[in-house]
């Protein structure tokens, strides 16, 4: 569980680093979802932890996709 908490914290920090490349609404929605996952991880059983990890990976994928698209447009 500790590893999952650390990964969620790192995702939160990455989101903060890339906030300038996201609209305010997208940033707020992602931040809300990460905070929600952080709260849930403490009470989650093993199957739910797997779901939380999957949701975190989906958020990371979305974030990387947006950042990559913005960087490509800026070239």
Backbone bond lengths (Angstrom), bond angles and torsions (degrees), N, CA, C in turn:
res aa  C-N    CA-C-N  psi(-1)  N-CA   C-N-CA  omega(-1)  CA-C   N-CA-C  phi
1 X - - - 1.440 - - 1.529 110.99 -
2 X 1.295 116.79 -36.46 1.466 121.15 -179.01 1.530 110.83 -61.04
3 X 1.327 116.39 -39.27 1.458 120.63 179.97 1.529 110.30 -64.23
4 X 1.324 116.77 -41.18 1.456 121.19 178.83 1.527 110.72 -64.68
5 X 1.325 117.24 -40.28 1.463 120.72 176.67 1.528 110.66 -61.39
6 X 1.321 116.44 -42.55 1.466 120.60 178.62 1.528 111.30 -63.78
7 X 1.320 116.72 -40.08 1.464 120.47 179.63 1.524 110.88 -65.81
8 X 1.327 116.79 -39.97 1.461 119.84 176.99 1.525 110.87 -65.20
9 X 1.322 117.48 -38.62 1.464 121.13 177.18 1.524 110.85 -64.10
10 X 1.321 117.19 -41.82 1.466 120.91 178.09 1.519 111.32 -65.49
11 X 1.329 117.45 -38.22 1.456 121.19 176.32 1.529 110.02 -63.79
12 X 1.304 117.05 -40.86 1.459 121.83 177.45 1.531 110.40 -61.81
13 X 1.314 117.39 -43.48 1.462 121.38 179.23 1.532 110.98 -66.11
14 X 1.324 117.23 -39.58 1.462 121.09 177.24 1.526 110.57 -63.41
15 X 1.311 116.25 -40.63 1.466 120.27 177.04 1.519 110.23 -60.54
16 X 1.321 117.32 -43.13 1.462 120.76 179.09 1.528 111.65 -64.39
17 X 1.319 116.93 -36.15 1.470 120.57 179.33 1.525 112.56 -68.27
18 X 1.321 116.26 -28.54 1.468 120.19 -175.46 1.522 112.59 -105.60
19 X 1.336 116.98 11.98 1.473 119.28 -175.38 1.517 113.17 -59.79
20 X 1.307 118.60 -27.18 1.460 121.70 179.98 1.516 113.11 -69.14
21 X 1.311 117.17 -17.38 1.456 120.92 -179.35 1.526 112.49 -98.68
22 X 1.326 116.40 2.63 1.457 121.13 -178.33 1.525 110.01 -118.21
23 X 1.315 115.97 151.90 1.460 118.61 172.66 1.526 108.29 -69.25
24 X 1.291 115.53 158.94 1.462 120.80 -179.32 1.522 111.00 -59.05
25 X 1.332 116.55 -40.23 1.465 120.89 -178.35 1.520 111.55 -66.38
26 X 1.332 116.55 -43.16 1.469 120.62 -179.98 1.522 110.07 -65.86
27 X 1.312 117.05 -43.77 1.459 121.05 178.88 1.527 110.24 -60.49
28 X 1.324 116.52 -46.24 1.468 120.55 -179.13 1.528 111.25 -63.53
29 X 1.322 117.41 -40.97 1.466 120.83 -179.90 1.523 111.16 -65.51
30 X 1.332 116.74 -42.91 1.461 120.02 178.87 1.527 110.67 -66.93
31 X 1.311 116.62 -41.60 1.469 121.10 178.88 1.531 110.32 -61.30
32 X 1.329 116.33 -43.39 1.460 121.21 178.21 1.522 110.79 -60.14
33 X 1.330 116.62 -45.10 1.470 120.90 -178.57 1.527 110.88 -65.07
34 X 1.314 117.91 -42.64 1.469 121.05 178.91 1.522 110.04 -62.96
35 X 1.327 116.98 -44.60 1.468 120.52 178.62 1.526 111.14 -61.66
36 X 1.331 115.71 -39.23 1.469 120.17 177.94 1.534 110.77 -63.29
37 X 1.319 116.81 -43.38 1.468 120.81 178.87 1.531 110.91 -64.72
38 X 1.329 117.07 -38.62 1.466 120.75 177.83 1.524 111.22 -60.90
39 X 1.319 116.37 -40.34 1.468 119.99 179.12 1.531 111.05 -68.28
40 X 1.314 116.95 -38.94 1.460 121.38 -176.33 1.527 112.70 -72.59
41 X 1.310 117.99 -29.50 1.466 120.57 -172.80 1.523 112.02 -63.59
42 X 1.314 118.06 -30.87 1.460 120.84 -179.35 1.523 113.14 -66.04
43 X 1.312 116.82 -31.10 1.450 120.81 -176.32 1.525 113.18 -104.78
44 X 1.309 116.73 3.78 1.464 120.94 -172.37 1.527 112.55 -82.61
45 X 1.327 114.79 140.85 1.458 120.04 170.77 1.536 107.69 -83.85
46 X 1.304 117.03 177.61 1.470 121.07 -174.29 1.532 113.33 -57.58
47 X 1.337 119.83 -46.69 1.469 118.18 178.86 1.530 112.64 -62.10
48 X 1.321 117.25 -39.31 1.465 120.31 179.64 1.524 110.65 -68.87
49 X 1.326 117.41 -34.26 1.466 120.09 176.21 1.523 110.18 -61.77
50 X 1.332 116.23 -37.93 1.463 120.07 176.21 1.520 111.47 -63.19
51 X 1.329 116.59 -40.03 1.461 120.74 177.28 1.528 111.15 -65.97
52 X 1.314 116.11 -40.69 1.460 120.54 178.37 1.525 110.10 -62.79
53 X 1.316 116.73 -43.33 1.463 120.62 178.25 1.524 110.26 -61.80
54 X 1.318 116.93 -40.77 1.462 121.17 178.56 1.530 111.02 -63.95
55 X 1.316 117.08 -43.71 1.458 120.86 177.76 1.527 111.19 -63.37
56 X 1.329 116.69 -38.89 1.463 120.48 177.89 1.523 110.83 -64.26
57 X 1.319 117.15 -40.01 1.468 120.41 177.34 1.522 111.30 -65.46
58 X 1.313 117.21 -37.42 1.462 120.31 177.11 1.528 110.95 -64.61
59 X 1.323 116.45 -40.20 1.469 120.34 176.62 1.525 110.68 -64.00
60 X 1.325 116.35 -43.63 1.461 120.50 178.63 1.520 110.46 -61.30
61 X 1.319 116.86 -43.00 1.456 121.53 178.26 1.524 111.03 -60.48
62 X 1.314 116.80 -44.84 1.464 120.87 179.09 1.519 111.12 -63.64
63 X 1.310 116.31 -43.76 1.460 120.84 -179.91 1.528 110.97 -62.49
64 X 1.311 116.58 -46.81 1.463 120.04 179.60 1.526 111.60 -64.09
65 X 1.306 117.29 -36.42 1.456 121.63 178.27 1.525 111.14 -63.17
66 X 1.325 116.17 -45.59 1.458 120.29 179.95 1.519 110.70 -65.60
67 X 1.314 117.16 -46.54 1.464 120.59 -179.09 1.522 110.92 -62.19
68 X 1.328 116.89 -42.27 1.464 120.93 178.41 1.523 110.78 -62.72
69 X 1.315 116.92 -42.24 1.462 120.97 179.56 1.529 111.05 -63.54
70 X 1.318 116.68 -43.75 1.464 120.58 179.44 1.523 110.39 -64.03
71 X 1.320 117.04 -43.39 1.473 120.22 -179.81 1.524 110.65 -64.51
72 X 1.329 117.40 -36.91 1.460 121.03 178.64 1.530 109.82 -66.10
73 X 1.313 117.74 -40.95 1.453 121.24 179.17 1.527 111.94 -65.95
74 X 1.319 116.95 -30.99 1.463 120.82 -178.23 1.528 113.50 -77.87
75 X 1.307 116.09 -12.29 1.481 118.81 -179.47 1.501 111.65 -71.88
